[in-house]
Amino acid sequence: MHVLQSRAKRRGLTEITADVRQWVAGQEITSGLLTLYCRHTSASLLIQENAAPAVQRDLEKFFDELAPEGDGLYEHDDEGLDDMPAHLKTALTQVQLSVPVMDGKLMLGTWQGIYLFEHRAHPSQREIVLHLVGT
């Protein structure tokens, strides 16, 4: 097991595929299943296209429109106007992913990447737990 530390530079999608691949390559497992778990309630994980940057921009815009920020929109605003929208975005996405590993490599599709989806306006340090089981 490993805890990957990540800090997004901004709100939105940050690709972490290279860091995850590097950790998997250093393990002695050639065939198995990798579980990734984000230990936060205002950030999430996605597997999404990593070839066209417009995909990431459109996803970010969609979620911003789906869970908008605004004064008086939500009861919970303990940490600012982006607090509850961040929780809603996490609830609509996922904090856990599973990726098969074969021949010691992630079995992602050609255009797939693993992303940390930061939902807060001022990103903080995030922890993603990596757990690989197999032979």
C-alpha positions as CSV (number, residue, x, y, z in Angstrom):
1,M,0.0,0.0,0.0
2,H,1.1,3.6,-0.7
3,V,-0.2,7.1,-0.1
4,L,0.2,9.3,-3.1
5,Q,0.4,13.0,-2.1
6,S,-1.0,15.4,-4.7
7,R,-1.7,19.1,-4.8
8,A,-3.7,20.5,-7.7
9,K,-2.5,23.9,-9.0
10,R,-6.1,25.0,-9.5
11,R,-9.7,23.8,-9.2
12,G,-10.4,21.2,-11.8
13,L,-8.8,18.1,-13.2
14,T,-5.2,17.2,-12.6
15,E,-3.8,14.1,-14.3
16,I,-2.0,11.7,-11.9
17,T,-1.5,8.8,-14.3
18,A,2.3,9.1,-14.5
19,D,2.6,9.0,-10.7
20,V,0.4,6.0,-10.4
21,R,2.1,4.2,-13.2
22,Q,5.5,4.8,-11.6
23,W,4.4,3.3,-8.3
24,V,2.8,0.3,-10.0
25,A,6.0,-0.3,-12.0
26,G,8.0,-0.5,-8.8
27,Q,5.8,-3.3,-7.3
28,E,6.4,-7.0,-7.7
29,I,2.9,-7.7,-9.0
30,T,2.5,-8.5,-12.6
31,S,-1.2,-9.4,-12.6
32,G,-3.8,-7.9,-10.3
33,L,-6.1,-5.1,-9.4
34,L,-5.2,-1.6,-8.3
35,T,-7.6,0.3,-6.1
36,L,-7.2,4.1,-5.7
37,Y,-9.0,5.8,-2.9
38,C,-9.2,9.6,-2.4
39,R,-9.4,10.4,1.4
40,H,-11.4,13.6,1.0
41,T,-15.0,14.9,0.7
42,S,-14.3,17.8,-1.6
43,A,-12.1,16.1,-4.2
44,S,-12.7,13.0,-6.3
45,L,-11.1,10.6,-8.8
46,L,-12.0,10.1,-12.5
47,I,-10.8,8.0,-15.4
48,Q,-11.3,10.2,-18.4
49,E,-9.9,11.1,-21.8
50,N,-6.4,12.6,-21.7
51,A,-5.9,13.4,-25.3
52,A,-8.1,16.4,-25.9
53,P,-7.9,19.2,-23.3
54,A,-11.4,20.4,-24.3
55,V,-12.8,17.3,-22.6
56,Q,-11.4,18.4,-19.3
57,R,-12.6,22.0,-19.7
58,D,-16.1,20.8,-20.7
59,L,-16.3,18.5,-17.7
60,E,-15.2,21.2,-15.3
61,K,-17.8,23.6,-16.8
62,F,-20.5,21.0,-16.6
63,F,-19.9,20.4,-12.9
64,D,-19.6,24.1,-12.1
65,E,-23.0,24.6,-13.7
66,L,-24.5,21.6,-12.0
67,A,-23.4,22.6,-8.5
68,P,-23.0,26.4,-8.7
69,E,-21.5,28.6,-6.0
70,G,-23.5,31.5,-4.6
71,D,-24.4,33.3,-1.5
72,G,-27.4,31.8,0.2
73,L,-27.7,28.8,-2.2
74,Y,-26.8,26.2,0.5
75,E,-27.1,26.0,4.3
76,H,-23.6,24.5,4.6
77,D,-21.0,27.1,3.9
78,D,-18.6,26.7,6.8
79,E,-15.5,27.0,4.7
80,G,-16.8,29.4,2.1
81,L,-19.1,29.6,-0.9
82,D,-17.3,26.7,-2.7
83,D,-17.7,24.3,0.3
84,M,-21.1,22.7,-0.4
85,P,-20.7,22.7,-4.2
86,A,-17.4,20.8,-3.6
87,H,-19.3,18.2,-1.6
88,L,-22.0,17.9,-4.2
89,K,-19.4,17.4,-7.0
90,T,-17.7,14.6,-5.0
91,A,-21.1,12.9,-4.3
92,L,-21.8,12.9,-8.1
93,T,-18.4,11.5,-9.0
94,Q,-16.3,8.9,-7.1
95,V,-13.6,8.7,-4.5
96,Q,-12.6,5.1,-5.4
97,L,-11.4,3.6,-8.7
98,S,-10.3,0.1,-9.7
99,V,-7.8,-0.5,-12.5
100,P,-6.7,-3.9,-13.7
101,V,-2.9,-4.6,-13.9
102,M,-1.5,-7.0,-16.5
103,D,2.2,-7.6,-17.1
104,G,2.9,-5.1,-14.4
105,K,1.1,-2.3,-16.3
106,L,-2.1,-0.4,-15.8
107,M,-4.7,-1.6,-18.3
108,L,-6.0,1.8,-19.2
109,G,-7.4,2.4,-22.6
110,T,-5.4,4.3,-25.3
111,W,-6.9,7.7,-24.4
112,Q,-7.6,7.2,-20.7
113,G,-5.9,8.9,-17.8
114,I,-6.4,9.0,-14.1
115,Y,-7.4,12.4,-12.7
116,L,-7.7,14.0,-9.3
117,F,-10.7,16.2,-9.6
118,E,-10.2,19.1,-7.2
119,H,-13.5,20.8,-6.3
120,R,-12.2,23.7,-4.0
121,A,-11.2,27.1,-5.2
122,H,-8.0,27.0,-3.1
123,P,-6.6,23.5,-3.5
124,S,-5.0,21.7,-0.6
125,Q,-2.8,18.7,-0.2
126,R,-4.7,15.6,-1.1
127,E,-4.0,11.9,-0.2
128,I,-4.8,9.1,-2.6
129,V,-4.3,5.6,-1.2
130,L,-3.0,3.1,-3.7
131,H,-3.6,-0.6,-3.0
132,L,-2.4,-3.3,-5.4
133,V,-3.3,-7.0,-5.0
134,G,-2.3,-9.8,-7.2
135,T,0.5,-12.1,-8.2
